[in-house]
Every structure is written in C-alpha cells, then in structure tokens.
Amino acid sequence: MAAERLVVVGGDAAGMSAASRARRLRKPGELAITAFERGHFTSYSACGIPYWVGGDVDGPEALIARTAEEHRARDIDLRMRTEVTELDLDRGRVRVRELDNGGRESWTGFDKLVLATGARPRRPRLPGIDAPGVHGVQTLDDGQALLDTLAASSGRRAVVVGAGYIGVEMAEALIRRGYAVTVLEQSAQPMSTLDPDMGTLVHEAMCDMGIETVCGTTVTGVLTDAEGRARAVTTGDAEYPADVVVLGMGVRPETTLAAAAGLPLGESGGLLTDLAMRVRGQEHIWAGGDCVEVLDLVSGHTRHIALGTHANKHGQVIGANVGGGYAVFPGVVGTAVSKVCDLEIARTGLLERHARAAGLRFVTATVEATNRAGYYPGARPMHVKMLAELRTGRLLGTQIVGREGAGKRVDIAAVALTAGMTVEQMTALDLGYAPPFSPVWDPVLVAARKATAAVRAAGA
C-alpha cells in the first residue's frame, strides 16, 4: 500500500513541529512527509532576532533549533528555498517554485496538507519605503540583511517606525550598537498592546534611556540620497535623519495562498480552524502558527496573536492529529512579555478597549509597589493594572510595567485567567515570598485586593 502523503507549507515553528510530531507517530513507510520553505533557514527563533542584532546572542546559528539536515535525517523531505505559489485543493496538489534553480516550477500531490505560512511585517505603501536601508524584521534573512546594512554604514542614526514589541526591542538593540535612535509611533503612547496610562510609563522610561520617542505622529515617507538609499524619515511636520530605518509596525497573517484557494479567514485575515487546528470546512487541511486566528478564552472571540509559543503548540496538536492521534488547542489568554533596556513590560488578557468591544462591563485598579521588599537592596517601583468584570469580579486582564522581576509576574495572572478566577479568589493565592523576591504582599495580589474593592464599591 502506498504511503500517505503529507505536505507542509512553511518550515519554521508550527510547520516543522507538526512534521516532526507526525513522523514520531507514523512510520516512514506509512507517511511520506514533504515540507517547503522559501527562506534559507528552518526551525528558528524569530523572537531572538533583536538580541542577535544587539549582540546579546551569536547568530544566526544560535537561533536555529534544528537544521534542514537534521530534519532530513529524520526522514522529512525538507526542501529549502522552495516557494509554494498555488494550492489546488480539488486535485490535492500544490504548485512550487525553486527559487535558486532558475524559477523551475512543478506540482506536488498531497493527501493531507498543513499550512504554516506565518506572518508578514506591515509595510505601508509610502514613498521610499522599499529603498535600500529600510528593513522589516521577521525572518533570519531579514536579520542578516539589517546587520549587513549596519556593517556597511558609516553613520550612527537610526529611526524605528512603530513602538510595539518589535519596535521597542529593536530600539534597544540599536542603542546597544551605539546608534542614536528615534522611535516614531502613530498612537498616543508606545506599546499599544497596553492601555494608554500604562504606555505612558514606557514612554517616560524610553526617553530617560536616551531613546527619542515621538508619539501621535504619522510617517509619510522615506527620503533617499543620490544613490537611492534611505537618508531620512518624514512625518507631516518633521524630518528625522536616518542611516538605517527599521519597521516595527507589527505583522499580519500571511494567508495569500489560503485566500486564493477560498479557505475561511477571520477579521484579521488569519485562517479559521477548529480546536484540532483543522481548517474549518476541510477534512484534510490543518493550519497553525502566525497565519491563524485562535480563540480568546477571556472574550470568547477569535484573534490573531503572532507568538512562537503558540506556533509550537499548534504544531504539536496538528502533528498528533495528522499522525493518527487526537489533540486540541483550547485557546489563549493573550500573554506577552518584552523589555526595553532594563524596563520589563507584560500583559495578559483584555485591554480596556478589548473589553468594551466584547461588550463587557468592568472596573480597573492600578497600584504602584516594589519588586522586592522595600527595605531590601535593589527594590524598584513596579506598576500593576487589573481589569475585573463588574458584578462577577472575574479577572479580565492584567498589565505590568517595572524593573527586574516584574515581567514574569504576569504568569500569575495568565494562570488565573485560564482558570476563570475572580480577583477576590486571587487574593488568597499562596505565592512565594522572601524579601529578595517580593514584598509580603506581592504586587499582583495588592492589585487583586484593590480590584476586589472596586468591584464591591461598584455593586454597592
């Protein structure tokens, strides 16, 4: 009997996790696995690119979890620098183009298909946006191209467009390389993944670190020099000199192939799947990673969250199901953590605008505490904000901004959200305490106490 054919489109976290899991569950004679990756690298940590650029880690080899040769040694036919250009679902085949072989095209058939096409950086259509010296940062190839520009440049001025996670991380990386950095952000505050009052704390800290941060401004174009290279970024009323420009405006799902094939997409453009990560309405097609939307366990709606943690879990679920087992991905609560220099930034659950959009009524509570006992050396301020549902007191979201030890405290709230706890229930959590690590009342519990009081006052 001929082996069943599995085709995987995309050779990073979700795709290769799925392929590897399926291979462990199915023998080579039972399942033939072919994976296509258009880039030069596979199974790598894109989240590590800012730290590679900043010199904290060596790369790109340090960011690669498993090479193409290692995948092939496990009987996965991984074809690098090969782009899938069309999905023919009626005939069960994909059209591929070999990027390093004169663009030769061919068809490959499948019985089961996994789409792990990732996301692409947001790149607005503006004058000069495609000029040399303007870089998105999504793949290891992007990281290497940016490093090549930095090595060739004699100047030391950088402009980062966008102050989300990638934007602030790249600002830090460039500061570490000795650049004068200007960050341009369209929103009123950096980190639009926080509420504006918490974003203000980030803005103040970035300015204190020497990062010029201009908010409430819209980029209108990139000016170029006589050789066509980027030399400045323009806004409506200003011009910011730049020897290098980095785009950090977030990403959107890369679902061009899926859309052309008529597969279902959500509001953000991400593929819609069931809990088994099977594409809705399809029996033999799965999707995972940055190209999908997933269930938000707090709001009950689907949303797009591009994180390697989710992508690897998606891949494990897909691989189990393709391999003959059964697994589900129940959803997310939207946890993320980042830093800019020594400032740690974290959030989980809903922001105020998300809660309103979901039709939820809520109260908020914000506290300022310290990351350690106040008398212990190195105690630093830390701000915690909580959202709790009116009447029920159910935790809806938490945001944290502070120094050492602040960021990972968000995991307490992430577990509470997943468990559906109320803020009052959180006040009784038995958390670890010692002066070097926390005050007697951990800042998260202090915020939960204040949120509990706000819920009671609102219901009085």
C-alpha positions in Angstrom: 0.0 0.0 0.0 1.4 3.4 -1.0 2.4 5.8 1.8 0.0 8.6 2.7 1.4 11.9 1.5 1.7 14.9 3.9 2.7 18.3 2.5 3.8 21.1 4.9 3.9 24.7 3.7 6.3 26.6 5.9 9.5 25.3 7.6 9.5 27.2 10.9 7.9 26.6 14.3 4.4 25.3 13.5 5.2 23.6 10.3 8.2 21.6 11.4 6.8 20.9 14.8 3.8 19.3 13.0 6.1 17.4 10.7 8.3 16.1 13.5 5.4 15.1 15.7 3.7 13.3 12.8 6.9 11.5 12.0 7.3 10.2 15.5 3.8 8.8 15.4 3.8 7.3 11.9 6.5 5.1 10.3 8.2 6.3 7.1 6.5 3.6 5.1 3.1 4.8 6.3 3.6 8.5 5.9 5.7 10.4 3.4 6.4 14.0 4.6 7.4 16.8 2.2 7.9 20.3 3.6 8.6 23.5 1.7 10.4 26.6 3.0 11.2 29.6 0.8 13.9 31.0 3.1 17.4 30.0 3.9 16.7 28.8 7.5 14.3 26.4 9.3 13.1 25.9 12.8 14.5 29.1 14.2 13.6 31.7 16.8 12.4 34.9 15.1 11.9 36.3 18.6 15.6 36.2 19.1 16.5 38.5 16.2 16.6 41.8 18.2 19.0 40.1 20.6 21.2 38.9 17.7 21.2 42.4 16.2 22.0 43.9 19.6 24.9 41.5 20.2 23.4 39.6 23.1 23.5 36.3 21.3 25.6 34.9 18.4 23.7 34.1 15.2 22.1 33.1 13.2 23.2 29.5 14.1 22.4 30.2 17.8 18.8 30.8 16.9 18.3 27.6 14.9 16.7 24.8 16.9 17.0 22.2 14.2 18.7 22.4 10.8 17.4 21.3 7.5 19.9 18.4 7.5 18.7 17.3 10.9 15.1 17.2 9.7 16.1 15.2 6.6 17.9 12.7 8.8 14.5 12.1 10.5 13.0 11.2 7.1 11.3 14.5 6.4 11.9 15.7 2.9 12.5 19.4 3.6 13.1 21.5 0.5 14.7 24.9 1.2 14.4 27.9 -1.0 11.2 26.5 -2.5 8.1 28.6 -2.5 4.6 27.3 -2.8 2.7 29.5 -5.2 -0.7 27.9 -5.6 -3.0 25.5 -3.7 -5.1 23.2 -6.0 -7.5 21.7 -3.4 -9.7 20.0 -5.9 -6.8 17.9 -7.2 -4.9 17.7 -3.9 -1.7 19.3 -5.1 0.5 22.4 -4.6 2.5 24.3 -7.2 6.1 25.0 -6.1 8.8 27.2 -7.5 12.5 26.6 -6.9 13.9 30.0 -6.1 17.6 29.0 -6.6 17.1 26.9 -9.7 16.0 29.4 -12.3 12.5 29.5 -11.0 11.6 26.0 -12.1 8.0 25.0 -11.3 6.4 21.7 -10.6 3.4 20.2 -8.8 3.5 18.0 -5.6 0.4 16.0 -4.6 -0.9 15.5 -1.1 -3.4 13.6 0.9 -3.0 15.8 3.9 -1.9 19.5 4.0 -0.5 21.7 6.7 -0.4 25.4 6.2 2.2 27.2 8.3 2.9 30.3 6.2 3.5 32.6 9.1 3.0 36.4 9.1 4.5 39.3 7.1 5.6 42.7 8.5 3.2 45.5 8.0 4.7 47.7 5.3 2.6 50.7 4.3 2.7 51.9 0.7 4.7 55.1 1.2 7.3 56.9 -1.0 10.8 55.3 -0.4 9.5 52.5 1.8 11.3 49.9 -0.3 14.6 51.8 -0.6 17.8 50.1 0.5 18.4 50.7 4.2 14.7 50.2 5.1 14.3 46.9 6.9 11.5 44.7 8.3 12.5 42.2 10.9 10.6 38.9 10.6 12.9 36.2 9.4 16.6 35.4 9.9 17.2 36.5 6.4 15.8 39.9 7.4 18.1 40.0 10.4 21.1 39.3 8.3 20.1 41.9 5.8 19.8 44.5 8.6 23.2 43.5 10.0 24.8 43.9 6.6 23.4 47.4 6.3 24.7 48.3 9.8 28.1 47.0 8.9 28.3 49.0 5.7 27.0 52.2 7.2 29.4 54.9 8.4 26.5 56.8 10.1 25.1 56.2 13.6 21.5 57.4 13.3 18.5 55.1 13.3 14.8 55.6 13.0 12.4 52.9 14.2 8.9 53.2 12.8 6.4 51.7 15.3 6.7 51.2 19.1 5.2 47.8 19.5 7.1 44.8 20.8 9.5 44.6 17.8 9.9 48.3 17.7 11.0 48.8 21.3 13.2 45.7 21.2 14.9 46.9 18.0 15.3 50.4 19.5 17.2 48.7 22.4 19.3 46.6 20.0 20.4 49.7 18.1 21.1 51.7 21.2 23.4 48.8 22.2 25.2 49.1 18.9 25.9 52.8 19.5 23.2 54.3 17.4 21.2 57.5 18.2 17.7 56.1 18.0 14.4 57.9 17.2 11.1 55.9 17.5 8.1 57.2 15.7 4.7 55.9 16.8 1.3 56.7 15.4 -0.6 56.1 18.7 -0.6 58.4 21.7 1.8 56.2 23.6 4.2 53.4 22.8 3.2 49.8 23.3 -0.4 49.9 22.0 -0.6 46.4 23.5 -1.0 48.2 26.8 -3.7 50.7 27.9 -2.5 54.3 27.3 -1.9 55.0 31.1 0.5 52.1 31.2 2.0 53.0 27.9 2.9 56.4 29.4 5.2 54.7 31.8 7.0 53.0 28.9 7.2 56.4 27.1 8.8 58.1 30.1 11.3 55.3 30.6 12.3 55.2 26.9 13.1 58.9 27.0 15.1 58.5 30.2 17.1 55.8 28.4 18.1 58.3 25.6 15.6 56.9 23.0 13.9 59.8 21.4 10.2 58.7 21.3 7.8 60.7 19.2 4.1 59.6 19.6 1.0 60.8 17.9 2.8 61.1 14.6 2.2 59.6 11.2 5.1 58.6 8.9 4.6 60.0 5.4 7.6 58.6 3.5 11.3 57.8 3.4 13.7 60.3 1.7 16.6 58.9 -0.2 20.1 60.1 -1.2 21.7 60.4 -4.6 22.3 56.6 -4.6 18.7 55.8 -3.7 19.4 54.8 -0.1 17.3 55.9 2.8 18.6 59.1 4.5 15.6 60.3 6.5 12.0 59.6 7.5 9.3 62.2 7.1 6.2 62.9 9.1 3.5 65.5 8.5 5.6 68.3 10.1 9.2 67.0 10.6 12.1 65.1 9.1 14.2 62.6 11.0 17.7 61.8 9.6 18.4 58.1 9.4 21.3 55.9 8.2 19.0 52.9 8.8 15.3 52.5 9.1 13.6 49.6 10.9 9.9 48.9 10.5 8.3 47.7 13.7 4.6 48.2 13.0 3.6 44.6 13.7 2.6 41.8 11.4 -0.4 40.4 9.6 -1.2 36.8 8.8 0.4 35.6 5.5 -2.7 34.0 4.0 -2.4 34.9 0.4 -2.4 31.3 -0.8 -5.3 30.4 1.5 -7.4 33.3 0.4 -6.8 32.5 -3.3 -7.9 28.9 -2.5 -11.1 30.1 -0.9 -10.3 28.9 2.7 -12.1 30.7 5.5 -10.4 33.8 7.1 -11.3 35.8 10.2 -11.5 39.6 10.7 -7.7 39.9 10.9 -7.1 37.9 7.8 -6.0 34.8 9.7 -7.2 31.3 8.9 -10.0 29.9 11.0 -9.6 26.5 12.4 -11.4 24.2 14.9 -9.9 23.2 18.2 -7.9 20.4 16.5 -6.3 23.1 14.3 -8.1 21.7 11.2 -9.2 24.4 8.8 -12.9 25.0 9.1 -14.9 23.1 6.5 -11.9 21.0 5.4 -11.3 17.4 6.3 -7.6 17.0 5.4 -6.2 20.5 5.8 -4.7 21.9 9.0 -3.2 25.3 9.8 -1.1 26.7 12.6 1.3 29.5 13.7 1.2 33.1 12.8 -1.2 32.5 9.9 -4.2 31.6 12.0 -6.7 33.2 14.4 -7.3 31.4 17.7 -10.0 31.5 20.4 -9.5 34.1 23.1 -10.6 32.4 26.3 -11.5 35.7 28.0 -13.6 37.4 25.3 -14.8 34.3 23.6 -13.8 35.8 20.2 -11.1 34.7 17.8 -8.0 36.9 17.5 -4.6 36.9 15.8 -1.6 36.7 18.1 1.8 36.0 16.5 4.0 34.2 19.1 6.4 31.3 18.8 4.9 29.7 22.0 1.6 29.3 20.3 3.1 28.2 17.0 5.0 25.4 18.6 1.9 24.2 20.4 -0.2 24.4 17.3 2.4 22.2 15.5 2.3 19.6 18.3 -1.5 19.5 18.1 -1.5 19.3 14.3 1.2 16.6 14.2 -0.7 14.5 16.7 -3.9 14.6 14.7 -2.1 14.0 11.3 -0.2 11.2 12.9 -3.4 9.3 13.9 -3.8 10.6 17.5 -6.0 13.3 18.9 -5.2 16.6 20.5 -6.7 20.1 20.8 -5.6 23.6 21.2 -8.1 25.2 23.6 -7.2 28.8 23.1 -5.2 31.7 24.6 -5.5 34.5 27.1 -3.1 36.8 25.2 0.0 36.7 27.4 3.1 38.6 26.2 6.3 40.0 27.8 9.0 42.2 26.5 11.6 44.7 27.6 13.4 47.8 26.6 16.8 48.1 28.3 16.0 47.3 31.9 12.3 48.0 31.8 10.1 44.9 31.7 6.7 45.1 30.0 4.0 42.5 30.3 0.3 41.9 29.7 -2.3 39.2 29.6 -6.0 39.1 28.9 -8.0 42.1 27.7 -7.2 45.8 27.5 -9.9 48.3 28.2 -10.7 48.7 24.5 -10.9 45.0 24.0 -13.3 44.6 27.0 -15.5 47.3 25.6 -15.5 45.8 22.2 -16.6 42.4 23.7 -19.5 44.1 25.4 -18.1 43.6 28.9 -18.6 45.9 31.8 -15.6 46.3 34.1 -13.7 48.1 36.8 -10.0 48.9 36.8 -7.4 49.0 39.6 -3.8 50.3 39.4 -1.2 50.0 42.1 2.4 51.1 42.5 4.5 48.7 44.6 8.1 47.3 44.6 9.6 44.2 43.0 11.2 43.3 46.3 10.7 44.2 50.0 11.0 47.9 50.2 14.0 47.7 52.6 15.9 45.1 50.6 18.7 46.5 48.3 17.6 46.9 44.7 13.9 47.4 45.3 12.5 49.2 42.3 9.0 50.6 41.5 6.5 48.4 39.7 3.1 49.2 38.4 0.3 46.7 38.1 -3.1 47.3 36.4 -6.1 44.9 36.6 -9.4 44.7 34.9 -12.2 42.9 36.6 -15.7 42.2 35.4 -18.4 44.2 37.0 -20.6 42.2 39.4 -18.9 38.8 39.0 -15.4 40.1 39.8 -13.9 37.8 37.1 -10.4 38.8 36.2 -10.3 40.1 32.6 -6.7 41.3 32.2 -3.5 42.4 33.8 -0.7 44.7 32.7 2.7 45.1 34.4 5.5 47.7 33.9 8.6 47.6 36.1 12.2 46.6 36.5 13.8 43.3 37.4 11.3 40.6 38.3 8.3 42.5 37.1 7.6 40.9 33.7 7.3 37.2 34.6 4.8 38.0 37.3 2.2 38.3 34.6 2.2 34.5 34.5 0.3 34.5 37.8 -2.5 36.4 36.1 -2.3 34.2 33.0 -3.0 31.1 35.1 -5.8 32.9 36.9 -7.4 34.0 33.6 -7.1 30.4 32.2 -8.8 29.1 35.4 -11.5 31.7 35.2 -10.7 33.1 38.7 -12.1 36.2 40.3 -9.9 38.9 41.6 -11.2 38.0 45.1 -10.1 34.4 44.7 -6.7 35.7 43.6 -6.1 37.5 46.9 -5.8 34.1 48.6 -3.2 32.7 46.2 -0.2 31.1 48.0 2.7 32.8 46.3 6.3 32.5 47.2 7.7 35.2 49.5 11.2 36.2 50.6 12.5 39.8 50.8 14.9 39.5 47.8 11.9 38.4 45.6 8.8 40.1 46.8 7.1 42.2 49.4 5.0 40.3 51.9 2.0 41.2 49.7 3.1 40.5 46.1 2.2 43.5 43.8 -0.1 41.2 41.8 -2.1 40.4 45.0 -2.1 44.0 46.0 -3.7 44.9 42.6 -6.2 42.0 43.1 -7.2 43.4 46.5 -7.8 46.8 45.1 -9.7 45.4 42.2 -11.9 43.4 44.6 -12.7 46.6 46.5 -13.6 48.3 43.2 -15.9 45.5 42.2 -17.7 45.7 45.6 -17.9 49.5 45.5 -19.4 49.4 42.0 -22.1 47.0 43.1 -23.0 48.9 46.3 
